[in-house]
């Protein structure tokens, strides 16, 4: 039996409604986001829909010819992984490890780029482990990485201890967040309840003792997020990392920018067919739901768990520090055009950031050689 988009989202709404009913008629947005993204067989990252694609052609505003809802840096250009490989190679050498762990590997494009590039650099990798909750994506990753099958493995959970270089490209933004709303001077947690309208779901606010990590200036109404799950993930990762380094790449801000008084509508956004919309309650299971990353919270969670910060900078600066400009010089014109989107300020260059963490004494990571913004965290 073929599952249509309508039946998938209707089925998922029904499952979400059962959870809401079982939990007393209301769930926090973080619970809703987890269900919408990860419910087995139905959630956005757990069904068989096409998620990742190549960048739409110039002038094309809908989905690309290959389908998909959004494009990540490795799909945009193989030079992303080839450049990142230089930082990974240095990290493997400095930490005297020979394993890579990648979270949320998507199509497997980044893993392929890294393994090919590290091989060309003469940097041995004994094992490349992908940690991914999506069974459908795992099949795609296995096909992509067939040429490296002897070194690639998959895991659904972390071991008690791990050594190596840990990577996460656009992983933190997909972790469920709590929504906090200041209305009329009072703070509420925004959650989801049942409704009689066609979606069957509605926003509902409840008083809360939760607060953003910074006081928000002004008396105006204000909507924002806090990130306990992402921070807990980093703390768990830090607890298990006995030797190595971590590089997390995502869109976001340091705390002072994240909770700026003018950022009063929050950062939660949905993506489908290369279009963005602000309504996560509509069509669950058919679109991505994300929130920007509070990199200060990530750094503090890591430090509290015993890691040190290697650096923090924009993606543009990180890639240029790692030699992207040199690689562009030998690339063809179409490849240069795509790769430039990685560093252009109005594309991914400024909004996306990279944070590096390590176990033990920090060392001079090449990705943060210039333009380090650790002081802003």
C-alpha positions as CSV (number, residue, x, y, z in Angstrom):
1,X,0.0,0.0,0.0
2,X,1.4,3.4,-1.0
3,X,1.6,6.0,1.7
4,X,0.7,9.4,0.5
5,X,2.0,12.6,2.1
6,X,-1.6,13.3,3.4
7,X,-1.9,9.9,5.0
8,X,1.5,10.1,6.5
9,X,0.9,13.4,8.2
10,X,-2.6,12.4,9.2
11,X,-1.2,9.2,10.8
12,X,1.5,11.2,12.6
13,X,-1.0,13.8,13.9
14,X,-3.1,10.9,15.3
15,X,0.0,9.5,17.1
16,X,0.9,12.9,18.5
17,X,-2.7,13.4,19.6
18,X,-2.6,10.1,21.5
19,X,0.6,11.2,23.3
20,X,-1.0,14.6,24.2
21,X,-4.1,12.8,25.5
22,X,-2.0,10.4,27.5
23,X,0.0,13.2,29.1
24,X,-3.0,15.2,30.3
25,X,-3.9,17.3,27.2
26,X,-0.6,19.2,26.8
27,X,3.0,18.5,25.8
28,X,5.9,20.9,25.7
29,X,7.2,22.0,22.3
30,X,10.3,19.9,22.8
31,X,8.2,16.8,23.1
32,X,6.2,17.8,20.0
33,X,9.3,18.5,18.0
34,X,10.8,15.1,18.9
35,X,7.6,13.3,17.8
36,X,7.4,15.3,14.6
37,X,10.9,14.6,13.6
38,X,11.7,11.1,15.1
39,X,8.5,9.0,15.5
40,X,9.5,5.7,13.9
41,X,8.3,5.3,10.4
42,X,6.4,8.7,10.5
43,X,8.7,11.4,11.8
44,X,10.5,13.6,9.3
45,X,13.9,12.0,9.9
46,X,12.3,8.5,10.3
47,X,10.2,8.1,7.1
48,X,11.2,7.4,3.6
49,X,10.9,10.9,2.2
50,X,13.7,12.6,0.2
51,X,15.3,15.1,2.5
52,X,18.7,16.1,1.2
53,X,19.3,17.4,-2.3
54,X,21.7,19.4,-4.5
55,X,21.4,23.2,-4.5
56,X,18.6,24.4,-6.8
57,X,19.7,25.8,-10.1
58,X,20.2,29.5,-10.3
59,X,16.9,31.3,-10.5
60,X,15.0,28.2,-9.4
61,X,12.9,28.9,-6.2
62,X,11.2,25.5,-5.7
63,X,12.6,22.1,-5.2
64,X,15.6,21.0,-7.2
65,X,15.4,18.5,-9.9
66,X,16.4,15.8,-7.5
67,X,13.7,16.7,-4.9
68,X,14.5,17.2,-1.3
69,X,13.8,20.0,1.2
70,X,17.1,21.7,1.9
71,X,20.7,21.5,1.0
72,X,23.6,21.1,3.4
73,X,27.2,22.1,2.9
74,X,28.5,18.7,1.7
75,X,25.7,18.5,-0.9
76,X,26.5,22.0,-2.0
77,X,30.2,21.3,-2.8
78,X,32.6,18.4,-2.2
79,X,35.2,21.1,-1.4
80,X,33.5,21.4,2.0
81,X,34.6,18.0,3.1
82,X,37.9,18.2,1.4
83,X,38.7,21.4,3.3
84,X,37.3,20.1,6.6
85,X,39.6,17.1,6.1
86,X,42.7,19.3,6.7
87,X,41.4,20.2,10.2
88,X,40.4,16.6,10.9
89,X,43.9,15.4,9.8
90,X,45.6,17.8,12.2
91,X,43.2,16.8,15.0
92,X,43.9,13.1,14.5
93,X,47.6,13.8,14.7
94,X,47.5,16.1,17.7
95,X,45.2,13.8,19.7
96,X,47.1,10.6,18.5
97,X,43.8,8.9,17.6
98,X,42.7,7.1,14.4
99,X,38.9,7.1,14.6
100,X,36.2,9.5,13.4
101,X,32.6,9.6,14.8
102,X,30.0,11.5,12.8
103,X,26.6,12.3,14.1
104,X,23.7,12.8,11.7
105,X,25.6,11.9,8.6
106,X,22.7,12.7,6.2
107,X,23.3,11.3,2.8
108,X,26.8,10.2,3.6
109,X,28.3,12.9,1.4
110,X,30.5,14.4,4.1
111,X,31.8,11.0,5.2
112,X,32.8,10.1,1.6
113,X,34.5,13.5,1.1
114,X,36.4,13.1,4.3
115,X,37.5,9.6,3.8
116,X,38.7,10.3,0.2
117,X,40.5,13.4,1.2
118,X,42.2,11.9,4.3
119,X,43.4,9.0,2.1
120,X,44.8,11.5,-0.3
121,X,46.5,13.4,2.6
122,X,48.1,10.1,3.8
123,X,46.2,10.4,7.1
124,X,45.1,6.9,8.2
125,X,41.6,6.4,9.6
126,X,41.1,3.0,11.2
127,X,37.4,3.4,11.8
128,X,34.6,5.8,10.7
129,X,31.5,5.4,12.8
130,X,28.2,7.0,11.9
131,X,25.6,7.6,14.6
132,X,22.2,8.1,13.0
133,X,18.7,7.4,14.1
134,X,17.3,7.2,10.6
135,X,17.1,3.7,9.1
136,X,16.2,5.0,5.7
137,X,19.2,7.3,5.7
138,X,21.5,4.5,6.8
139,X,20.7,2.6,3.6
140,X,21.6,5.7,1.5
141,X,24.8,6.1,3.5
142,X,25.8,2.5,2.9
143,X,25.4,2.9,-0.8
144,X,27.3,6.2,-0.8
145,X,30.2,4.7,1.2
146,X,30.4,1.3,-0.4
147,X,34.0,2.0,-1.5
148,X,35.0,2.4,2.1
149,X,32.8,-0.4,3.6
150,X,35.8,-2.0,5.4
151,X,36.3,1.0,7.6
152,X,32.7,2.4,8.0
153,X,30.3,1.2,10.7
154,X,27.0,2.4,12.2
155,X,25.9,2.8,15.8
156,X,22.6,3.9,17.4
157,X,24.3,4.8,20.8
158,X,27.6,5.9,22.1
159,X,30.0,3.4,23.7
160,X,31.0,3.9,27.4
161,X,34.2,5.5,26.2
162,X,35.4,6.8,22.8
163,X,38.6,8.2,21.3
164,X,38.9,10.1,18.1
165,X,37.6,13.1,16.2
166,X,33.8,13.7,16.6
167,X,31.9,15.7,13.9
168,X,28.4,17.1,13.7
169,X,27.3,19.1,10.7
170,X,23.8,20.6,11.2
171,X,23.0,18.2,14.1
172,X,22.4,20.5,17.0
173,X,19.7,22.6,15.2
174,X,17.6,19.4,14.8
175,X,17.6,18.7,18.6
176,X,14.3,19.5,20.3
177,X,14.0,22.9,22.1
178,X,11.7,24.3,24.7
179,X,9.8,27.4,23.8
180,X,9.5,30.2,26.3
181,X,7.1,33.1,25.8
182,X,7.0,36.4,27.8
183,X,3.5,37.7,27.6
184,X,2.4,40.8,29.5
185,X,5.6,40.6,31.7
186,X,5.0,36.9,32.7
187,X,6.9,33.9,31.4
188,X,5.1,30.8,30.0
189,X,6.3,27.6,28.4
190,X,4.6,27.2,25.0
191,X,3.4,23.8,24.2
192,X,0.9,21.9,22.0
193,X,-2.6,20.8,22.9
194,X,-5.5,19.3,21.0
195,X,-7.8,21.4,18.9
196,X,-11.0,21.1,16.8
197,X,-9.5,22.8,13.7
198,X,-8.4,20.7,10.7
199,X,-4.8,20.3,12.0
200,X,-6.1,18.9,15.3
201,X,-3.3,20.7,17.1
202,X,-3.0,24.2,18.8
203,X,-0.5,26.2,20.7
204,X,-1.1,26.5,24.5
205,X,0.9,28.4,27.0
206,X,1.4,27.4,30.7
207,X,3.1,29.4,33.5
208,X,6.7,28.3,34.1
209,X,9.7,28.9,36.3
210,X,12.0,28.3,33.3
211,X,13.9,31.4,32.1
212,X,16.3,32.2,29.3
213,X,20.0,32.2,30.5
214,X,20.0,36.0,30.1
215,X,17.6,38.6,31.2
216,X,15.7,40.0,28.2
217,X,15.6,43.8,28.3
218,X,12.4,45.7,27.7
219,X,8.8,45.0,28.6
220,X,7.6,43.8,25.2
221,X,6.3,40.3,24.5
222,X,9.1,37.9,23.6
223,X,9.4,34.4,22.2
224,X,12.6,32.4,22.4
225,X,14.1,28.9,22.9
226,X,16.3,27.2,25.5
227,X,18.3,24.1,24.5
228,X,18.5,21.5,27.3
229,X,18.7,18.6,24.9
230,X,21.6,19.9,22.8
231,X,23.5,20.9,26.0
232,X,22.9,17.5,27.5
233,X,24.1,15.8,24.3
234,X,27.4,17.8,24.4
235,X,27.8,17.0,28.1
236,X,27.3,13.3,27.5
237,X,29.7,13.4,24.6
238,X,32.3,15.1,26.8
239,X,31.8,12.5,29.5
240,X,32.6,9.7,27.1
241,X,35.5,11.3,25.1
242,X,38.7,10.0,26.7
243,X,41.0,11.5,24.0
244,X,40.2,13.5,20.9
245,X,38.4,16.6,19.6
246,X,35.0,17.7,18.6
247,X,33.9,20.0,15.7
248,X,30.3,21.1,15.5
249,X,29.1,23.2,12.6
250,X,25.7,24.8,12.6
251,X,23.8,28.1,12.3
252,X,23.4,30.1,15.5
253,X,24.8,32.8,17.7
254,X,26.6,33.5,21.0
255,X,24.3,34.0,23.9
256,X,24.3,37.8,23.8
257,X,23.1,37.8,20.2
258,X,20.7,34.9,20.6
259,X,18.8,36.6,23.4
260,X,19.0,40.1,22.1
261,X,15.8,42.2,22.9
262,X,15.1,42.7,19.2
263,X,15.1,38.9,18.5
264,X,11.6,38.7,19.8
265,X,10.1,36.0,17.6
266,X,12.5,33.2,18.3
267,X,14.3,31.2,15.7
268,X,12.2,28.0,15.2
269,X,11.7,27.5,11.4
270,X,10.5,24.7,9.1
271,X,11.9,23.7,5.7
272,X,10.2,21.9,2.9
273,X,11.0,21.9,-0.9
274,X,13.6,24.6,-0.4
275,X,11.0,26.9,1.2
276,X,10.9,28.1,4.8
277,X,7.8,28.6,6.9
278,X,7.2,29.4,10.6
279,X,4.4,26.9,11.4
280,X,5.7,23.6,12.9
281,X,2.2,22.4,13.7
282,X,1.2,22.2,10.0
283,X,2.0,19.0,8.1
284,X,4.1,17.2,10.8
285,X,6.4,14.6,9.3
286,X,6.6,16.3,5.9
287,X,9.0,19.1,6.8
288,X,12.1,19.8,8.9
289,X,11.8,21.7,12.2
290,X,14.9,23.5,13.4
291,X,16.1,26.2,15.8
292,X,19.3,28.2,15.8
293,X,22.1,27.1,18.2
294,X,23.1,29.0,21.3
295,X,26.9,28.4,21.1
296,X,27.5,29.9,24.5
297,X,25.4,27.2,26.0
298,X,27.2,24.5,24.0
299,X,30.6,25.8,25.2
300,X,29.6,26.0,28.8
301,X,28.1,22.5,28.8
302,X,31.3,21.2,27.3
303,X,33.5,23.0,29.8
304,X,31.4,21.9,32.7
305,X,31.9,18.3,31.6
306,X,35.7,18.7,31.3
307,X,36.4,19.7,27.7
308,X,38.3,22.8,26.6
309,X,37.3,25.1,23.7
310,X,39.7,25.1,20.8
311,X,38.0,27.9,19.0
312,X,34.8,29.4,17.6
313,X,34.4,31.3,14.4
314,X,32.3,31.7,11.3
315,X,32.1,28.9,8.7
316,X,33.7,31.3,6.2
317,X,36.7,32.0,8.3
318,X,37.1,28.4,9.3
319,X,37.1,27.1,5.8
320,X,39.5,29.8,4.6
321,X,41.8,29.0,7.5
322,X,41.8,25.4,6.4
323,X,42.7,26.2,2.8
324,X,39.5,26.5,0.8
325,X,40.9,29.3,-1.3
326,X,43.7,27.1,-2.5
327,X,41.3,24.3,-3.4
328,X,39.1,26.8,-5.3
329,X,42.1,27.7,-7.5
330,X,42.2,24.3,-9.1
331,X,38.4,23.9,-9.3
332,X,36.2,24.4,-12.4
333,X,33.9,27.4,-12.7
334,X,30.6,25.6,-11.7
335,X,32.4,24.0,-8.7
336,X,33.8,27.4,-7.6
337,X,30.4,29.0,-7.9
338,X,28.9,26.4,-5.6
339,X,31.8,26.4,-3.1
340,X,31.7,30.2,-2.8
341,X,28.2,29.8,-1.3
342,X,29.9,28.2,1.7
343,X,31.7,31.4,2.5
344,X,29.5,34.2,1.2
345,X,28.2,36.4,4.0
346,X,24.6,36.3,2.6
347,X,24.7,32.5,2.1
348,X,26.3,30.2,4.7
349,X,29.5,32.1,5.5
350,X,28.4,34.3,8.4
351,X,25.3,32.6,9.9
352,X,27.0,29.2,10.2
353,X,29.6,28.9,12.9
354,X,32.1,26.2,13.9
355,X,33.0,25.4,17.5
356,X,36.0,23.2,18.3
357,X,36.4,21.3,21.6
358,X,39.1,19.0,22.9
359,X,39.9,16.7,25.8
360,X,43.1,17.9,27.5
361,X,45.3,20.9,26.9
362,X,44.1,23.0,23.9
363,X,46.3,23.3,20.9
364,X,46.4,25.6,17.9
365,X,43.7,24.3,15.6
366,X,44.3,25.6,12.0
367,X,40.6,26.3,11.5
368,X,40.7,29.0,14.1
369,X,44.0,30.5,13.2
370,X,42.4,33.8,12.2
371,X,39.1,35.3,13.1
372,X,38.5,33.4,16.3
373,X,35.5,34.7,18.2
374,X,35.8,32.6,21.4
375,X,35.8,35.9,23.3
376,X,32.2,36.5,22.3
377,X,30.8,33.3,23.8
